[in-house]
């Protein structure tokens, strides 16, 4: 695009950006709003039809404004994005620690902490670290109960599977379930539909605060290598009647 003779003459009248800013009464770069206001003041004072105005100075003011525009008005510096706080570590425990409580190691701000976990914590609850923050404030760490050793925690309850013979699943009978609370002998009714899930009352997470005592839900899974009823009775007899008791 070609420039008109007027534009060429006006541009050549301004030697530098420093001179252009000075003609508009500015000491340096300014945002668009401040630049526009300075140009209007300078142009109004230099208008040939105004008292004290001058045509040559008026042209130089216009040329100065155009030169600054051609160079691009400086944009305000972008503010640095707010610094996000480091995510809080999650206290991960297994279902047995949720049931019984215990100790757990946590890494916090380059520090290794050993925390005491009370029995009955649920996923989503928090452990308070008194004055654990860098500024001395309290810190609340979220809790997550992760499945372990075939035991899953959901809400107040625990879930597990247990192998059962096809005969028990079909005809019913007694079955021993090895739970975290020891062997539990349970009667399976005949004619239950698959999947068979048994509820062992009060063997879930312990009551804590407003949370009730949970239960243990056991899903029976068919397995061919489960001992027969006679073998099961023999195994239970052996556990009870040890050689020492028989010799007594």
N, C-alpha and C positions, 0 to 999 in steps of 0.2 A: 504494500500500500504506500503510495507517495504522499509526502507532506506538502501542505500549502506553503507558499513563500512566507506567509505570516507566521506559521508554526516554526519554520526553519529559523527565521529571524529571532523569534521569541526564545527558542531553546538556546541559541548561541549567546544570548545576552546574560545567561546565568552560567558562571564558571564551574560551580560545584554544588553538591548537596548542602554543604555547610552554609554557603551563601544563600541557597534557596530557603533553608530553615530560618536563617537570620532575617530575610525579607518578610517572612510571615510572623516574625516575632517569637520564634521558637528557638530553644537552645539545642535541640536534637530531635531524634525520632519521637513521634507521638502516634497514638491510635487514631483511627479514622474520625471519630467524633471530635477529638481535640484538634486535628488537622483541619477539618472543615470549619470549625469555629474560628481558628486563627486566620484562615484564608478570607472569611467573610469580614473580619475586622480590618485586615490589611487592605482588602479591595475597597471597602467603604471609605477608608481614610485616603486612598490614592485616587479615587474617581476624579476625572478631569472636571466634572461639573460641580464638585464639592469644594467648599472653601479650603484652600491649601492643597488641593489635589493637583496631580501632575500626570499627563498622558504617558510619559515615558516610564514613570514609576508604576503606573497602573499596569502597563504591559509586562514589566518585570515581575510584578506580583503574580500575574496570571501565569507567566512562564515558570516561575518558581513552583507554583502549585502543580502545574502539569509535569514538571520534572520529578517532583516527589511522587506523584501518582504513577508515572512511568516506571520508577524504580520499585514501586510496590510499597504501600504503607506497611510499616512493621506490625507484625501480629503480636499480640500479647503473649508472653511466654506461658506455655501450658504448665499448670500446676502439677507437681509431682503427685502420682496416685497415692491415696492414703495407704499407709502401711498396714497390711492386715496382720492381726495377731497370729502367732503360730497356733495351729490347731492343738487342742488339748489331747493328751494321750488317753486312750481308752483302757480301762481296767478290765482285762480279759481273764475270766475265771472259768473253770470247768464245772459241770453240774455238782460234783462232789463237794467242791469248795462252797458252792451256793447252798448246799444242804447243811454242811458242818461248819462253815467258816474256815479261816486259815490265813496264811501269809501269801502275798503276791508281790513280785518285783515290778516296778514301773519306772520308766525313763522320763524325766521331766526337766526341760531346760538344761540339758547336759548333766543332770544329776540323777543318780540311781537311788531310788527310794524303795524301802520295804514296808508295805502297808499291811495292816491287820484288817481282814475282810470279815465282817460279822455274818453269822449264819442267816439265811433267808433273804439275801439280796436278789432282786429281780433285774432282768435286762431293762435298761432305760433309767434305772435309778442312779443316784450319784453318791460318791464318797467325798466327804468334805476334808480338804487339807487345810487345817487352821493355820493362817498366816503363811501359806505355801507360795504366794505370789512374790515376784521380785520386789513389789512395793509393800509387801507385808499384808496384802489382802488375802482373804480366803479363796481357795480354788475348789471347784466342784468337778470331779472327774466322772464321766459316764461309765456305766458298767455294761459289759456284754458277756453273757453266758454262752460259751461255745461248746458244741457237742463233743463228747469224748467218751471213749470206751463203750460205744454203743448206747450211750445215754444222751437223750435230747431234752432240753428244757424249753417249754413254751408257756409263758405266763406263770401261773402258780404250779403247774403240773410237770411231771417227768414222763418220758415216753421211751420204751425199749421194745425189743422183739425177743421172743423165746421159741426155740425149736420144740415141736410137738409131733408125736407119731400120727400117722394117718388114722390109726384106730381111735385115738383120743379125739381127734378132730371130727371123726364120723360118729362115734358111738358115745362120746363123753367119757369122763373119768377123772381121776385125780392126777394132778401134775405138780411137780416141784419147780418153782421158779427161783433162780439164783439172782436176787436183787441186791442193791447196795445196802439194804437193811438186813441181809441174810436170806436164808432159804425160806420161801413162802409156799406153803402147800395150799393149792387152790383146786376146787372142784369145777370141772368144765361140764356144763349141761349138754345133753344130747340134742342134736338137730339145730345147732346154731349156724347161721349163715356166714359165709366167708366174706370179708376177713373177720376173724374172731378176735375181739379186743376185750381184755379183762381189766376191770378197775380195782386196784388195790388201794383201799381207802387210807388216807393220811400218810402215804409214803412219798408224797411230793415234797415241794419246798416247805419248810416250816413257816408257821404264821409269823408275821412281822408287821408291826404297826397296824394299818387298816387292811393289810392283805391276809386272806384266810389261809389255813393249812391246805396245801395242795395234795394231789393224789398221783399215784403211779399207774399209767396205762400201759398194758402189756399186750402186744399183738402176737398171736401165735402163728408160727410159720411152719409149714409141713416139712418134716425131715425124716428120712428113712432110717437113719442110724441112731435114733433115740432109743434108749433101753426100753424093753418091754415092761409090762406091769410087774412080772415076777422078778426081773432084774432090778427094777427100781426098788421093790421091797427089800431085796437082798442088800442093795447098796445102802439103804437107809438103816437096816439092821446093823450093817458093818460100821456105819458112822457112830451109832449109839453104843453098841456092845464091842468095845475095844478089848484087846487081850488082857489089859490090866483089870478091867471091870469083871471079865469072865473069870479071872483067877482069884478074885477077891472072895 
